[in-house]
Amino acid sequence: MNPAHTTDVPDTEPHRIAADTWLIPNLAPAGDGLYLPANSMVIRGREPVIVDTGAPVHREQWLDKVFSVVEPEDVRWIFLSHDDGDHTGGLFDALERCPRATLVTNFFSVERLALEKPALPLHRMRWIEPGGSFDAGDRVLHLFRPPIFDGPTTRGLFDPKSQAMWIVDTFACLTPGSLDAADLHDDVLAQMPAMNSAVSPWHAWLDRATYTRHVDAVEALGARTVASAHGPVLRGRQLDDAFDRVRGLAGAPIIPTPGQELLDTLIGTTLLEATA
């Protein structure tokens, strides 16, 4: 991947992926005509919910897109899946612009964010762990531990009313532009294990039976539409295949990420461009 040398990024707009549920998409260049999704989501029910707050690099676009879908004063909940920077880029802006919103997070996320960001307003929070839920007026949203995660604070979100799921960093996948798995060739979707391995290399030490039970439990929640921060929206066969790919990671060797050879190539390309 060579994000530094790819400047043309396809335009993306918020779009409805399930009843009352909107994907807030952004793309980051990943080289060779591919892009890394950096998505979030909005549930526009009786008490609207912002699900994650995007990456800092997309902050202005993220704010424009979110508030083209929902009015700031209507937002009642901001769900923060975890404290990684690519999920907290618009967090303080959202809290400021949405004065009636409660932040759903957890103790450890707050402790970790305190090391790099201003203090979060404790009186505007609710701390909920996996297995818990909260009532958003016309639906009860359930928190769960996703099959793949790169931080201990991570929780996914499932809406039984729409059967839509936010599975956070699971099912990461580079895309040539589309954020609907039905539009993507199987060869593109086949890269998911490599991306998931990069996010959660601990899969190599998992007991297959124990991990399979966990993945089965997430799948058994009954999602019909699954969105993630770094992959396309999945339904039907593509969703079934994605869960199978994740199960297959248990005990499998870590898939190597690019190393020094790629770095040398990128440095060489940068020097050539600088002297051209």
LOVEXSE-640668 format. One line per 2 residues: number of its first residue (from 1); their letters; for each residue x, y, z of N, C-alpha, C. Coordinates in Angstrom, 1 decimal. Layout:
<kemis>
NUM> a> X,Y,Z,X,Y,Z,X,Y,Z  ...
</kemis>
This chain:
<kemis>
1> mn> 0.8,-1.2,0.0,0.0,0.0,0.0,0.9,1.2,0.0  0.4,2.3,-0.6,1.1,3.5,-0.7,0.2,4.7,-0.6
3> pa> -0.3,5.0,0.6,-1.3,6.1,0.7,-0.7,7.4,0.4  0.5,7.6,0.5,1.1,8.9,0.3,1.1,9.4,-1.1
5> ht> 0.9,8.4,-2.1,1.0,8.8,-3.5,-0.3,8.5,-4.2  -1.4,8.5,-3.5,-2.7,8.3,-4.2,-3.6,9.4,-3.6
7> td> -4.0,10.4,-4.5,-4.7,11.5,-4.1,-6.2,11.5,-4.5  -6.5,10.7,-5.6,-7.8,10.7,-6.1,-8.7,9.7,-5.3
9> vp> -9.6,10.2,-4.5,-10.4,9.3,-3.6,-11.9,9.5,-4.1  -12.6,8.4,-4.3,-14.0,8.5,-4.8,-14.8,9.2,-3.8
11> dt> -15.7,10.0,-4.3,-16.7,10.7,-3.4,-17.6,9.6,-2.8  -18.0,9.8,-1.5,-18.9,8.9,-0.8,-19.9,9.8,-0.1
13> ep> -21.2,9.3,-0.1,-22.3,10.0,0.5,-22.9,9.0,1.5  -23.5,9.6,2.6,-24.3,8.7,3.5,-25.4,8.0,2.7
15> hr> -25.6,6.8,3.0,-26.7,6.0,2.4,-27.4,5.0,3.4  -28.6,4.8,3.1,-29.4,4.0,4.0,-29.1,2.5,3.7
17> ia> -28.7,1.8,4.8,-28.4,0.4,4.6,-29.4,-0.6,5.3  -30.2,0.0,6.1,-31.3,-0.8,6.8,-32.3,0.2,7.3
19> ad> -33.4,-0.3,7.8,-34.5,0.6,8.3,-33.9,1.6,9.3  -34.1,2.9,9.1,-33.6,3.9,10.0,-32.1,3.9,10.2
21> tw> -31.3,3.3,9.4,-29.9,3.1,9.6,-29.1,3.6,8.4  -28.2,4.5,8.6,-27.4,5.1,7.6,-25.9,4.9,7.8
23> li> -25.2,4.5,6.7,-23.8,4.4,6.8,-23.2,5.7,6.5  -22.2,6.1,7.3,-21.5,7.4,7.0,-20.1,7.0,6.5
25> pn> -19.9,7.0,5.2,-18.7,6.5,4.7,-17.6,7.5,4.4  -16.4,7.1,4.6,-15.2,7.9,4.1,-14.2,6.9,3.6
27> la> -13.3,7.3,2.7,-12.3,6.4,2.2,-10.9,7.0,2.3  -9.9,6.2,2.6,-8.5,6.7,2.7,-7.7,5.9,1.6
29> pa> -6.9,6.6,0.8,-6.1,5.9,-0.2,-5.2,4.9,0.3  -5.2,3.7,-0.3,-4.3,2.6,0.1,-3.4,2.1,-1.0
31> gd> -3.3,2.8,-2.1,-2.5,2.5,-3.2,-3.1,1.5,-4.2  -2.5,1.4,-5.4,-2.9,0.4,-6.4,-4.4,0.5,-6.7
33> gl> -5.1,1.6,-6.6,-6.5,1.7,-6.9,-7.4,1.2,-5.8  -6.9,1.0,-4.6,-7.6,0.5,-3.5,-7.7,1.6,-2.4
35> yl> -8.8,1.4,-1.6,-9.0,2.4,-0.5,-9.4,1.7,0.8  -9.0,2.3,1.9,-9.4,1.7,3.2,-10.7,2.5,3.7
37> pa> -11.8,1.8,3.9,-13.0,2.5,4.4,-12.7,3.0,5.8  -13.3,4.1,6.2,-13.2,4.6,7.5,-14.7,5.1,7.8
39> ns> -15.5,4.1,8.1,-17.0,4.4,8.2,-17.4,4.6,9.7  -18.6,5.2,9.8,-19.3,5.2,11.0,-20.8,5.0,10.6
41> mv> -21.7,5.3,11.5,-23.1,4.9,11.3,-24.0,5.9,12.1  -25.3,6.0,11.6,-26.3,6.8,12.3,-27.6,5.9,12.3
43> ir> -28.2,5.8,13.5,-29.5,5.2,13.6,-30.5,6.3,13.9  -31.4,6.5,12.9,-32.2,7.7,13.0,-33.6,7.3,13.4
45> gr> -33.7,6.8,14.7,-35.0,6.4,15.3,-35.6,7.5,16.1  -36.4,7.1,17.1,-37.0,8.1,18.0,-36.0,8.9,18.8
47> ep> -34.9,8.2,19.2,-33.8,8.8,19.9,-32.6,8.5,19.1  -32.2,9.4,18.1,-31.1,9.1,17.1,-29.8,8.8,17.8
49> vi> -29.1,7.9,17.2,-27.8,7.4,17.7,-26.7,7.7,16.7  -25.6,8.3,17.1,-24.4,8.3,16.3,-23.5,7.2,16.7
51> vd> -23.1,6.4,15.8,-22.3,5.2,16.1,-20.9,5.4,15.6  -20.0,5.7,16.5,-18.6,6.1,16.3,-18.5,7.4,15.6
53> tg> -17.3,8.0,15.6,-17.2,9.4,15.2,-16.1,9.7,14.2  -15.7,8.6,13.5,-14.8,8.8,12.3,-13.3,9.0,12.7
55> ap> -12.5,9.2,11.6,-11.1,9.4,11.8,-10.8,10.9,11.7  -9.7,11.4,12.4,-9.4,12.8,12.4,-9.1,13.3,11.0
57> vh> -8.6,12.5,10.1,-8.3,13.0,8.7,-9.6,13.4,8.0  -10.7,12.8,8.4,-12.0,13.0,7.7,-12.9,13.9,8.6
59> re> -12.4,14.6,9.6,-13.2,15.2,10.6,-14.3,16.1,9.9  -13.9,17.0,9.1,-14.8,18.0,8.5,-15.9,17.3,7.6
61> qw> -15.4,16.4,6.8,-16.3,15.6,5.9,-17.3,14.8,6.8  -16.8,14.2,7.9,-17.6,13.4,8.7,-18.7,14.2,9.4
63> ld> -18.4,15.4,9.9,-19.4,16.2,10.5,-20.4,16.6,9.5  -20.0,17.0,8.3,-21.0,17.4,7.2,-21.9,16.2,6.9
65> kv> -21.4,15.0,6.8,-22.2,13.9,6.4,-23.1,13.5,7.5  -22.7,13.4,8.7,-23.5,13.0,9.8,-24.7,14.0,10.0
67> fs> -24.4,15.3,9.9,-25.5,16.2,10.2,-26.3,16.6,8.9  -26.0,15.9,7.8,-26.9,15.9,6.7,-28.0,14.8,6.9
69> vv> -27.7,13.9,7.8,-28.6,12.8,8.0,-29.5,13.0,9.2  -28.9,13.7,10.2,-29.7,13.9,11.5,-29.3,15.3,12.0
71> ep> -30.3,16.0,12.6,-30.1,17.3,13.2,-29.4,17.2,14.5  -28.3,18.0,14.8,-27.6,17.8,16.0,-28.4,17.8,17.3
73> ed> -29.4,18.7,17.3,-30.2,18.9,18.5,-31.1,17.7,18.7  -31.3,16.8,17.7,-32.1,15.6,17.8,-31.4,14.4,18.4
75> vr> -30.0,14.5,18.3,-29.2,13.3,18.7,-29.3,13.1,20.2  -29.6,11.9,20.6,-29.8,11.5,22.0,-28.6,10.7,22.5
77> wi> -27.9,10.0,21.6,-26.9,9.0,22.0,-25.7,9.1,21.0  -24.5,9.0,21.6,-23.3,8.8,20.8,-22.7,7.6,21.3
79> fl> -22.6,6.5,20.5,-22.0,5.2,20.9,-20.6,5.2,20.4  -19.7,5.1,21.3,-18.3,4.9,21.0,-17.8,3.5,21.2
81> sh> -17.5,2.8,20.1,-17.2,1.4,20.1,-15.9,1.1,20.9  -14.9,2.0,20.8,-13.7,1.9,21.5,-12.9,3.2,21.3
83> dd> -11.7,3.3,21.9,-11.0,4.6,22.0,-10.0,4.8,21.0  -9.9,3.9,19.9,-8.9,4.2,18.9,-9.2,5.5,18.1
85> gd> -8.1,6.1,17.7,-8.2,7.4,17.1,-9.1,7.5,15.9  -9.1,6.4,15.1,-9.9,6.4,13.9,-11.4,6.2,14.2
87> ht> -11.8,6.2,15.5,-13.2,6.1,15.9,-13.6,7.3,16.7  -12.6,8.2,17.1,-12.9,9.3,18.0,-12.6,10.6,17.3
89> gg> -12.4,10.7,16.0,-12.0,11.9,15.3,-13.0,13.1,15.5  -14.3,12.8,15.5,-15.2,13.9,15.7,-15.9,13.8,17.0
91> lf> -15.4,13.1,18.0,-16.1,12.9,19.3,-16.4,14.2,20.0  -15.4,15.1,20.2,-15.7,16.3,20.9,-16.5,17.3,20.2
93> da> -16.4,17.3,18.8,-17.3,18.1,18.0,-18.8,17.6,18.2  -18.9,16.3,18.1,-20.3,15.8,18.3,-20.9,16.1,19.6
95> le> -20.1,15.9,20.7,-20.6,16.3,22.0,-21.0,17.7,22.1  -20.2,18.6,21.5,-20.5,20.0,21.6,-21.7,20.4,20.8
97> rc> -21.9,19.8,19.6,-23.0,20.1,18.7,-24.3,19.4,19.1  -24.2,18.4,19.9,-25.4,17.6,20.2,-25.5,17.7,21.7
99> pr> -26.0,18.8,22.2,-26.0,19.0,23.7,-27.0,18.1,24.5  -27.9,17.4,23.8,-28.8,16.5,24.5,-28.3,15.0,24.4
101> at> -27.2,14.8,23.9,-26.7,13.4,23.6,-26.0,12.9,24.9  -26.2,11.6,25.1,-25.4,10.9,26.2,-24.4,10.0,25.4
103> lv> -23.2,10.0,26.0,-22.1,9.2,25.4,-22.1,7.8,26.0  -22.3,6.8,25.2,-22.2,5.4,25.6,-20.8,4.9,25.4
105> tn> -20.1,4.6,26.5,-18.7,4.1,26.5,-18.5,3.2,27.6  -17.2,3.1,28.1,-16.9,2.3,29.3,-15.8,2.9,30.0
107> ff> -15.6,2.4,31.2,-14.5,3.0,32.1,-13.2,3.0,31.5  -12.8,1.9,30.9,-11.4,1.8,30.4,-11.2,2.7,29.2
109> sv> -12.2,2.9,28.3,-12.1,3.8,27.2,-11.8,5.2,27.8  -12.5,5.6,28.8,-12.4,6.9,29.4,-11.0,7.1,29.9
111> er> -10.5,6.1,30.6,-9.1,6.1,31.2,-8.1,6.3,30.1  -8.2,5.5,29.0,-7.2,5.6,28.0,-7.3,6.9,27.2
113> la> -8.5,7.4,27.0,-8.6,8.7,26.3,-8.1,9.9,27.1  -8.1,9.7,28.4,-7.6,10.8,29.3,-6.1,11.0,29.1
115> le> -5.4,10.1,28.5,-4.0,10.3,28.3,-3.7,11.2,27.1  -4.6,11.4,26.2,-4.3,12.2,25.0,-5.4,13.3,24.7
117> kp> -6.5,13.3,25.4,-7.6,14.2,25.0,-8.1,14.9,26.3  -8.8,16.1,26.1,-9.3,16.8,27.2,-10.3,15.9,27.9
119> al> -10.6,16.2,29.2,-11.5,15.4,30.0,-12.9,15.3,29.3  -13.5,14.1,29.3,-14.8,13.9,28.8,-15.8,14.3,29.9
121> pl> -17.0,14.7,29.6,-18.0,15.1,30.6,-18.7,13.9,31.3  -18.3,13.6,32.5,-18.7,12.4,33.2,-20.3,12.4,33.3
123> hr> -20.9,13.6,33.5,-22.3,13.7,33.7,-23.1,13.4,32.4  -22.4,13.3,31.3,-23.1,13.0,30.0,-22.8,11.6,29.5
125> mr> -22.3,10.7,30.4,-21.9,9.4,30.0,-22.8,8.3,30.6  -22.8,7.1,29.9,-23.3,5.9,30.5,-22.3,4.8,30.1
127> wi> -21.8,4.1,31.1,-20.8,3.1,30.9,-21.5,1.7,30.8  -21.3,1.1,29.7,-22.0,-0.2,29.4,-21.0,-1.2,28.8
129> ep> -21.0,-2.4,29.4,-20.0,-3.4,28.9,-20.7,-4.4,28.0  -20.0,-5.3,27.3,-20.6,-6.3,26.4,-21.6,-7.1,27.2
131> gg> -22.8,-7.4,26.6,-23.8,-8.1,27.3,-24.9,-7.1,27.8  -24.5,-5.8,27.9,-25.5,-4.8,28.3,-26.3,-4.2,27.2
133> sf> -27.2,-3.3,27.5,-28.0,-2.7,26.4,-28.4,-1.3,26.9  -29.0,-0.5,26.0,-29.6,0.7,26.3,-30.9,1.0,25.5
135> da> -31.8,1.7,26.0,-33.1,1.9,25.4,-33.0,3.3,24.7  -33.2,3.2,23.3,-33.1,4.4,22.5,-34.5,4.8,22.0
137> gd> -35.5,4.6,22.9,-36.9,5.1,22.6,-37.8,4.1,21.9  -37.5,3.8,20.7,-38.3,2.9,19.9,-37.5,1.6,19.6
139> rv> -36.4,1.4,20.3,-35.6,0.2,20.1,-34.6,0.0,21.3  -34.3,-1.2,21.7,-33.2,-1.5,22.6,-32.0,-2.0,21.9
141> lh> -30.9,-1.3,22.1,-29.7,-1.7,21.4,-28.7,-2.5,22.3  -28.2,-3.6,21.8,-27.4,-4.5,22.5,-26.0,-4.5,22.2
143> lf> -25.1,-4.5,23.2,-23.7,-4.5,23.1,-23.1,-5.9,23.1  -22.1,-6.1,22.3,-21.4,-7.4,22.3,-20.0,-7.3,22.0
145> rp> -19.2,-8.3,22.3,-17.8,-8.3,22.0,-17.6,-8.9,20.5  -17.1,-8.1,19.6,-17.0,-8.6,18.2,-15.9,-9.7,18.1
147> pi> -16.0,-10.4,17.0,-15.0,-11.5,16.8,-13.6,-11.1,16.6  -13.4,-9.9,16.1,-12.1,-9.3,15.8,-12.0,-8.0,16.5
149> fd> -10.9,-7.7,17.2,-10.8,-6.4,17.8,-9.3,-6.1,18.2  -8.9,-4.9,18.1,-7.5,-4.5,18.4,-7.4,-3.7,19.7
151> gp> -8.4,-3.6,20.4,-8.4,-2.9,21.7,-9.3,-3.5,22.7  -8.9,-3.5,24.0,-9.7,-4.2,25.0,-11.0,-3.6,25.3
153> tt> -11.2,-2.3,24.9,-12.5,-1.6,25.2,-13.6,-1.9,24.2  -13.3,-2.6,23.1,-14.2,-2.7,22.0,-15.5,-3.4,22.3
155> rg> -16.6,-2.8,21.8,-17.9,-3.4,21.9,-18.7,-3.1,20.6  -19.3,-4.1,20.0,-20.2,-3.9,18.9,-21.6,-3.5,19.3
157> lf> -22.4,-3.2,18.3,-23.8,-2.8,18.6,-24.8,-3.5,17.7  -25.8,-4.1,18.2,-26.9,-4.7,17.4,-28.2,-4.2,17.7
159> dp> -29.0,-3.9,16.6,-30.3,-3.4,16.7,-31.3,-4.4,16.2  -32.0,-5.1,17.1,-32.9,-6.2,16.7,-34.1,-5.6,15.9
161> ks> -34.4,-4.4,16.1,-35.5,-3.8,15.3,-35.3,-3.8,13.8  -34.1,-3.3,13.4,-33.7,-3.2,12.0,-32.9,-4.4,11.6
163> qa> -32.4,-5.2,12.5,-31.5,-6.4,12.3,-30.2,-5.9,11.6  -29.8,-4.7,12.0,-28.5,-4.1,11.6,-27.5,-4.2,12.7
165> mw> -26.3,-4.5,12.4,-25.2,-4.7,13.3,-24.0,-3.8,13.0  -23.4,-3.2,14.0,-22.1,-2.5,13.9,-21.1,-3.4,14.5
167> iv> -20.2,-4.0,13.6,-19.2,-5.0,14.1,-17.8,-4.5,14.2  -17.7,-3.1,14.2,-16.5,-2.4,14.5,-15.3,-2.7,13.5
169> dt> -14.3,-3.3,14.0,-13.1,-3.6,13.1,-13.1,-5.0,12.5  -14.1,-5.8,12.8,-14.2,-7.1,12.1,-14.6,-6.9,10.7
171> fa> -14.2,-7.8,9.8,-14.5,-7.8,8.4,-13.9,-6.6,7.6  -12.7,-6.2,8.1,-12.0,-5.1,7.4,-11.6,-5.6,6.0
173> cl> -11.6,-4.7,5.0,-11.4,-5.1,3.6,-11.1,-3.9,2.8  -10.0,-3.8,2.1,-9.8,-2.8,1.1,-10.8,-2.9,0.0
175> tp> -11.1,-1.8,-0.6,-12.1,-1.8,-1.7,-11.7,-0.9,-2.8  -12.0,-1.2,-4.1,-11.8,-0.3,-5.2,-12.7,0.9,-5.2
177> gs> -13.6,1.0,-4.3,-14.5,2.2,-4.2,-15.9,1.9,-3.6  -16.5,0.8,-4.0,-17.8,0.4,-3.5,-17.8,0.0,-2.0
179> ld> -18.8,0.4,-1.3,-18.9,-0.1,0.1,-20.1,-1.0,0.3  -20.5,-1.7,-0.8,-21.5,-2.7,-0.7,-20.8,-4.0,-1.2
181> aa> -20.8,-5.0,-0.4,-20.1,-6.3,-0.7,-20.7,-6.9,-1.9  -21.9,-6.7,-2.2,-22.6,-7.3,-3.4,-22.0,-6.8,-4.7
183> dl> -21.3,-5.6,-4.6,-20.7,-5.0,-5.8,-19.3,-5.4,-6.0  -18.7,-6.2,-5.1,-17.3,-6.5,-5.1,-17.1,-7.9,-5.5
185> hd> -16.0,-8.1,-6.2,-15.6,-9.4,-6.7,-15.1,-10.3,-5.5  -15.3,-11.6,-5.6,-14.9,-12.4,-4.5,-13.4,-12.3,-4.2
187> dv> -12.6,-12.0,-5.2,-11.1,-11.8,-4.9,-10.9,-10.6,-4.0  -11.7,-9.6,-4.1,-11.5,-8.5,-3.2,-11.9,-8.9,-1.7
189> la> -13.0,-9.6,-1.6,-13.5,-10.0,-0.3,-12.6,-11.0,0.4  -11.8,-11.8,-0.5,-10.9,-12.8,0.0,-9.8,-12.3,0.8
191> qm> -9.5,-10.9,0.8,-8.4,-10.3,1.5,-8.8,-10.1,3.0  -10.1,-10.4,3.4,-10.5,-10.2,4.7,-9.6,-10.9,5.8
193> pa> -9.2,-12.2,5.6,-8.4,-12.8,6.6,-7.1,-12.0,6.8  -6.5,-11.5,5.8,-5.2,-10.8,6.0,-5.4,-9.5,6.8
195> mn> -6.5,-8.8,6.5,-6.8,-7.6,7.2,-7.2,-7.9,8.7  -8.0,-8.9,8.9,-8.4,-9.3,10.3,-7.2,-9.8,11.1
197> sa> -6.3,-10.5,10.4,-5.1,-11.0,11.1,-4.2,-9.8,11.5  -4.1,-8.7,10.7,-3.3,-7.6,11.0,-3.9,-6.9,12.2
199> vs> -5.3,-6.8,12.3,-5.9,-6.2,13.4,-5.8,-7.0,14.7  -5.9,-8.3,14.6,-5.9,-9.1,15.8,-5.0,-10.4,15.6
201> pw> -3.7,-10.2,15.6,-2.8,-11.3,15.4,-2.9,-12.4,16.5  -3.6,-12.1,17.6,-3.7,-13.0,18.7,-4.6,-14.3,18.2
203> ha> -5.2,-14.2,17.0,-5.9,-15.3,16.5,-5.1,-16.6,16.4  -3.8,-16.5,16.3,-2.9,-17.6,16.1,-2.9,-18.5,17.4
205> wl> -3.2,-17.9,18.5,-3.1,-18.7,19.8,-4.5,-19.1,20.3  -5.5,-18.9,19.5,-6.9,-19.3,19.9,-7.1,-20.8,19.9
207> dr> -7.9,-21.2,20.9,-8.5,-22.6,20.8,-9.7,-22.5,19.8  -9.6,-23.4,18.8,-10.6,-23.3,17.7,-12.1,-23.5,18.3
209> at> -12.3,-24.4,19.2,-13.6,-24.7,19.6,-14.2,-23.5,20.4  -13.3,-22.9,21.3,-13.8,-21.8,22.1,-14.1,-20.6,21.2
211> yt> -13.2,-20.3,20.3,-13.4,-19.2,19.4,-14.6,-19.4,18.5  -14.8,-20.6,18.0,-16.0,-20.8,17.2,-17.3,-20.6,17.9
213> rh> -17.3,-20.9,19.2,-18.5,-20.7,20.0,-18.8,-19.2,20.1  -17.7,-18.4,20.2,-17.9,-17.0,20.3,-18.4,-16.4,19.0
215> vd> -17.8,-16.8,17.9,-18.2,-16.3,16.6,-19.7,-16.7,16.3  -20.0,-18.0,16.6,-21.3,-18.5,16.5,-22.4,-17.6,17.2
217> av> -22.0,-17.2,18.5,-22.9,-16.5,19.3,-23.2,-15.1,18.7  -22.1,-14.5,18.1,-22.3,-13.2,17.5,-23.2,-13.4,16.2
219> ea> -23.0,-14.4,15.4,-23.8,-14.6,14.2,-25.2,-14.9,14.6  -25.4,-15.6,15.8,-26.7,-16.0,16.2,-27.6,-14.9,16.7
221> lg> -27.0,-13.7,16.8,-27.8,-12.5,17.2,-28.8,-12.2,16.1  -28.5,-12.6,14.9,-29.5,-12.5,13.8,-29.4,-11.3,12.9
223> ar> -28.3,-10.7,12.8,-28.1,-9.6,11.9,-28.4,-9.9,10.4  -29.1,-9.1,9.8,-29.3,-9.3,8.3,-28.4,-8.3,7.5
225> tv> -28.0,-7.2,8.2,-27.1,-6.2,7.5,-26.0,-6.0,8.5  -24.7,-6.1,8.1,-23.6,-5.8,9.0,-22.7,-4.8,8.4
227> as> -22.5,-3.7,9.1,-21.6,-2.7,8.7,-20.4,-2.7,9.7  -19.3,-2.2,9.2,-18.0,-2.1,10.0,-17.3,-0.8,9.6
229> ah> -16.3,-0.6,10.5,-15.5,0.7,10.3,-14.7,0.6,9.1  -14.2,-0.6,8.7,-13.1,-0.6,7.7,-13.4,-1.7,6.6
231> gp> -14.7,-1.9,6.3,-15.1,-2.9,5.3,-16.4,-2.5,4.7  -16.8,-3.3,3.7,-18.1,-3.0,3.0,-19.2,-3.5,3.8
233> vl> -20.4,-3.1,3.5,-21.6,-3.6,4.1,-21.9,-5.0,3.6  -22.2,-5.9,4.5,-22.4,-7.3,4.2,-23.8,-7.8,4.5
235> rg> -24.3,-8.6,3.5,-25.6,-9.3,3.7,-25.5,-10.6,3.0  -26.5,-11.5,3.3,-26.6,-12.8,2.6,-25.4,-13.6,2.5
237> rq> -25.1,-14.1,1.3,-24.0,-15.0,1.2,-22.6,-14.4,1.6  -22.4,-13.1,1.2,-21.2,-12.5,1.6,-21.0,-12.4,3.1
239> ld> -22.1,-12.2,3.8,-22.0,-12.2,5.3,-21.7,-13.6,5.8  -22.4,-14.6,5.3,-22.1,-15.9,5.8,-20.6,-16.3,5.5
241> da> -20.1,-15.9,4.3,-18.7,-16.2,4.0,-17.8,-15.5,5.0  -18.1,-14.2,5.3,-17.3,-13.4,6.2,-17.1,-14.1,7.6
243> fd> -18.3,-14.6,8.1,-18.2,-15.2,9.4,-17.4,-16.5,9.3  -17.5,-17.2,8.2,-16.7,-18.4,8.0,-15.2,-18.1,8.0
245> rv> -14.8,-17.0,7.3,-13.4,-16.6,7.2,-12.9,-16.3,8.6  -13.7,-15.6,9.4,-13.2,-15.3,10.7,-13.0,-16.5,11.6
247> rg> -14.0,-17.5,11.5,-13.8,-18.7,12.2,-12.5,-19.4,11.8  -12.2,-19.4,10.5,-11.0,-20.0,10.0,-9.7,-19.5,10.5
249> la> -9.7,-18.3,11.2,-8.5,-17.7,11.7,-8.0,-18.4,13.0  -8.9,-19.0,13.7,-8.5,-19.6,15.0,-7.4,-20.6,14.8
251> ga> -6.3,-20.4,15.5,-5.1,-21.2,15.4,-4.3,-21.2,14.1  -4.7,-20.4,13.2,-4.0,-20.2,11.9,-2.8,-19.3,12.1
253> pi> -1.8,-19.5,11.3,-0.6,-18.6,11.4,-0.9,-17.2,11.1  -0.2,-16.3,11.8,-0.4,-14.8,11.5,0.0,-14.6,10.1
255> ip> -0.8,-13.8,9.4,-0.6,-13.4,8.0,0.3,-12.2,8.0  1.6,-12.3,7.5,2.5,-11.1,7.6,2.0,-9.9,6.9
257> tp> 2.3,-8.7,7.5,2.0,-7.4,6.8,3.2,-7.0,6.1  3.1,-6.0,5.2,4.3,-5.5,4.5,5.4,-5.0,5.4
259> gq> 6.6,-5.2,5.0,7.7,-4.8,5.9,8.7,-3.9,5.2  10.0,-4.1,5.5,11.1,-3.2,5.0,11.1,-3.1,3.5
261> el> 10.8,-4.2,2.8,10.9,-4.1,1.3,9.9,-3.0,0.8  8.7,-3.0,1.3,7.8,-2.0,0.9,8.2,-0.6,1.3
263> ld> 8.7,-0.5,2.5,9.2,0.8,3.0,10.3,1.4,2.0  11.3,0.5,1.7,12.3,0.9,0.7,11.8,1.4,-0.6
265> tl> 10.7,0.7,-1.1,10.1,1.0,-2.3,9.5,2.4,-2.2  8.7,2.6,-1.1,8.1,3.9,-0.9,9.1,5.1,-0.8
267> ig> 10.2,4.8,-0.1,11.2,5.9,0.0,11.8,6.2,-1.4  12.1,5.1,-2.1,12.6,5.3,-3.5,11.7,6.1,-4.4
269> tt> 10.4,5.8,-4.3,9.4,6.5,-5.1,9.4,7.9,-4.7  9.4,8.2,-3.4,9.3,9.6,-2.9,10.5,10.4,-3.4
271> ll> 11.7,9.8,-3.4,12.9,10.5,-3.8,12.9,10.7,-5.3  12.4,9.8,-6.1,12.3,10.0,-7.5,11.3,11.1,-7.9
273> ea> 10.2,11.2,-7.2,9.2,12.3,-7.4,9.8,13.6,-7.0  10.6,13.6,-5.9,11.2,14.9,-5.4,12.2,15.4,-6.4
275> ta> 12.9,14.6,-7.2,13.9,15.0,-8.1,13.4,15.1,-9.5  12.2,14.8,-9.8,11.6,14.8,-11.1,11.4,16.2,-11.6
</kemis>
